[in-house]
Amino acid sequence: MSNPQFTFRQTTFTHPSLILTRRTTICRTTLHTQLAQLRANGQYDCFKLKWHPIFDDNSRWPAPLHLFWDSDVGKWIEGACYFLADTYDAEIDFAVRDLVEMIRSAQHDDGYINVHFSVVEPGKRWTNIRDMHEMYNAGHLIEAALAHRAYYKNDRLMDPLNRYITHIRARFGPDAGQLRAYPGHPEIELALLRVYSATGNRDAYDLARFFLGERGNPAGQAGQHFYDWEAEQRDEPRWKRPNSWPMDRSFWYCQAHAPILEQETVEGHAVRAMYLLTAAADLLNLSNEIKPSAAEAAVALAKADEWLAALRRLWSNMVHRKMYLTGGVGAVAQWEGFGIDYFLPQGPDEGGGYAETCASVGVMMLAERLLHADPVLNGEYGDVMELCLYNNVMTAMSADGKAFTYENQLASCDTARSEREDWFVCACCPPNVTRLFGSLGGYLWDYGALGEEGGVYVNVHLYTSAEVKFAACGREVRFEQKSNWPWEGRVEFRIKGAEGLDATVRLRIPAWAKGQYELMPSPRPGECTFDTGYIHLGPTYIAEHPSFSLDVHGFEPRFVAPHPYTNQRTLSLARGPVVYCVEDADNEWEENHFRDIGIKAGERVEDVWRDDRIRGEKYVALKTRGWQRSPEVLQGGGDGVGRELVFVPFYFRSNRGGKGQMRVGLRDDGR
Amino acid sequence: MSNPQFTFRQTTFTHPSLILTRRTTICRTTLHTQLAQLRANGQYDCFKLKWHPIFDDNSRWPAPLHLFWDSDVGKWIEGACYFLADTYDAEIDFAVRDLVEMIRSAQHDDGYINVHFSVVEPGKRWTNIRDMHEMYNAGHLIEAALAHRAYYKNDRLMDPLNRYITHIRARFGPDAGQLRAYPGHPEIELALLRVYSATGNRDAYDLARFFLGERGNPAGQAGQHFYDWEAEQRDEPRWKRPNSWPMDRSFWYCQAHAPILEQETVEGHAVRAMYLLTAAADLLNLSNEIKPSAAEAAVALAKADEWLAALRRLWSNMVHRKMYLTGGVGAVAQWEGFGIDYFLPQGPDEGGGYAETCASVGVMMLAERLLHADPVLNGEYGDVMELCLYNNVMTAMSADGKAFTYENQLASCDTARSEREDWFVCACCPPNVTRLFGSLGGYLWDYGALGEEGGVYVNVHLYTSAEVKFAACGREVRFEQKSNWPWEGRVEFRIKGAEGLDATVRLRIPAWAKGQYELMPSPRPGECTFDTGYIHLGPTYIAEHPSFSLDVHGFEPRFVAPHPYTNQRTLSLARGPVVYCVEDADNEWEENHFRDIGIKAGERVEDVWRDDRIRGEKYVALKTRGWQRSPEVLQGGGDGVGRELVFVPFYFRSNRGGKGQMRVGLRDDGR
């Protein structure tokens, strides 16, 4: 099983590429400002296990403010190692090494590593696996160790984490004397499966598989749901519940209301759901990869078909009923998670609009895994991955790389303006953006040797300018793409080193292109087929045209209406994979968060190329005509005031000052 | 201060009257079936203070299932006494007398009356005033006692309740040694003010005024919010909270997040809010009534202008931003209460649609009180009162008087069909409908002597066929109205016994009439003025025309669109005060709860008179053309299937079997 976190090293981005622009900013700026934040806020030194004033804060229960610090450090290390692989930076290198030594020094003799339970509540390890994030933190440290190992080619961080895995494996599992627990916040499962994949550590695999299979067991521990049993041990009545639980026993908050295979809809905290399903997809990927000759029968997944069905079912429920136009998921702030089907308010003043950054990073992880785990190469996975990338994920960081969003509402209001922050008390999102962009090369494509007769394949999921080198059939194959995506649909490809090999190339045609594209040179009948979102170019075509180009249509601006069952009277603009918004920075007359602005689907929309020198950004803005009508004017049937509206990409919002007024879906005024 | 609960006796309904039809059903059927339910479920005998198996049920915290039993009995007695005043019924009479003796026997020597704390937790009286409904139950018993006293002309029930009031007054208040508590569920406040008004009991007034003024005090008890202090006494952490509280310290749930005068928006449990504001309006009413000569200076309300401002502010927030088209309020099921502004989903599958029956009964109470408390006679109060009556309240009982709704969603879904139940575990709504209809005569109008020069006035708020007799200036004045409201707009009036007196008559012109009406005979210039929703007919006109008629326009069917900020793409039909819905009983082809049906505002709508002999109902149904289009057809721009749609009054839903599919707001397909 190869994940983007391993394979990204084989890809190099080239110009022009919006992804490369962001990667350069992160490498030059973000890694350093995030490091400065870690130093300023206490995380950097936390593994020294000294007391910090924040440890006295009891304002939040059950998870105190510093409970995620281990993971903050882990995620930063992971992102740093990905970028070091691209560009050496002495300050970053030093900090990684320093942090690794501190983590090593914080390990207990029995392998345990956790700041809170070492310093603040040393006697209470593993007494609240539902809420206290020990396994979540462990998971991120493990992912850091894998990134560290890949870059530094040593086990200074992997060693202690392997010992920690052994510690956990001994305590949790199906055997006598073990607790049948599973983490309240999934994460360790996917980390463990990556450890197994990279190092063959069977403890890691067994533990992940146990966690995934045991989750939601109504009678796992002493005939009780583990979280009920555990709460009883803590002497907590069922009524005492975290603020994120609307009701007692809201186990759906952490996807533990039923075994995964029995879950009909995607529920609860969106990040947890995405990390969990990513791990489930990895479990399936590992099972799929078993060769007849392999001795790895242990990773054959019982009920593999049911795991595939569950993943498809939950994916489909999310994508078709619970996802914003921007790729955001998790509409409800209270549990940072999924609401009921079609419940997608644009912002807090409409009753939702959370759409956490980490959740869409998680959607991208899941989508990428499903491109492998699902035997059908389904363009929807790639479409959604791209949607998240250019919208809900990219909007989470400012163009200068210094400010972030946690929530990504589609409309501002007075109590939630469209603004970014330098950092957060719970700082999960900023380093998640960092590590996603660090490993993004691995999301572009997959490739390798094909079959037993000496063929190679490249499946291209994301378009940009980049090159990948990989070994296949004893050769080094190089595959290049060059384009001005996401602004223009023309992509030029070149394959080298595959001469004489049967080469198959599959190219995703986004759903918004409505099947409209051109290949140059044109394939002869039979040389190109189209199926479930991908065109398949066979060996004959590739052999004849090692350089060829694709022109994807659909880059004219389009009006997008929400699903009828959302019952929303809104209309948005999109162009290619990019979703647009209006901001007061361009529309300075706006005073009411664009609540009173309507647009019409038939109206002309004009492309305007912009080169924002201050922000170093080139993008296509859109212009169309709208109508400003107050409720009174509207109900009276009046025409209101005509307005020339300027739209910018949603990801570009909140980069140019202004009043923080923004909206994606405007009132639909019909045709 | 006179409330409808006192004045209704002066009004007699005549035919034709939809209200009279319902009253007859309740009198003949509902009182008996509800009595049978009380007998079958344990409430009837609960004041015998014997153990009942349900007392063993610990499944609900903090309020066990039987906690409301005292109020169930109280509300039934209250409703029964109202109807006995109209029609004697030996079985009902016997049951009231029997229940009263049982209540008397259940009183402790110190005056305390409460089933739960007498039988189940005798040591825990007054330890959880936030959740345990002692005062709520007391309030309903007090209202029962007032109704009983008015009908039976004795104090068999009033006496023990007066002793209970003395008991409560001794424990709670601002003095040393008293607790600065106030009930989690308001109700006792309005009951106490009615006691004061009927009997002059100053303890009752002082207690109500203290409760209303103290509510939401952030530092009332030992420098703490009372509910924080009280929870500490119970050794409960702030995290342990009822299921209705989305967050810890959700004091807004019971309107205790801030003092009433400082509350900017109407929040929390809708019934609690309505009962509370009704009491606040009564406090203001009592203050307004002080005559210069009266010795009642103690009921002069400090900051009366601020109380009026708060009542207007909270009313306006509710009516303009948080009320359904049907007069339902409280969109959110979890706390049975108000959501954010403009958050009005039609049903559970859209994320809300609770609209509890009791809440709209409460809106009617509040509206009626505000017609007196507000120095401006504002037609909006009357409009909303009527809206609730003919829609969210009337829909809560079946035409046969035997089945009820608790929640009144505007659209059904598979998990919440449009159906009624015989009874509820928490049986607040059915007897609330009973007592509302029992006292409904008091809501129609107010009247009396006017000024010091021997004049009389009648303000007519609701139209139907009825007659009122009242004493004024030493005479008996009779005022009649006759109409086929709510189907036809013509109302004939006659005043008798006012000869020689200056008589002023004010008639509400509903907002949906858009100011269109005719008086016959036509008034001369200056004889009729129109202001804030009422026409004012002066003494000259009335003296000349003791019989006159009003013809209110606006009974043609109209399309109603929601406020633009609800962002909903729906359209509904209404006619006069009646809001319509589609049901599968008329539209038998429907299989998807009318989610796929659109209507157009320009389309022709036809009135169809129906005489439903089985249900004994005459009403106007509506017919128009709609378009059935699935999401796929709609997104593809297809025409779909044309459908002849039949609409019936929302109040008439779920009377004729069917599949329980119903919807008020259909997809708006434009013009």
Interface residues (C-beta under 8 A of the other chain):
Chain A: W61 P62 P237 W239 K240 R241 P242 N243 P246 M247 D248 Q334 G339 I340 D341 Y342 F343 Q346 P348 D349 E350 G351 A561 H563 P564 Y565 N567 Q568 R569 T570 R595 D596 P631 L634 Q635 R667 D668 G670
Chain B: W61 P62 P237 W239 K240 R241 P242 N243 P246 M247 D248 Q334 G339 I340 D341 Y342 F343 Q346 P348 D349 E350 G351 A561 H563 P564 Y565 N567 Q568 R569 T570 R595 D596 P631 L634 Q635 R667 D668 G670
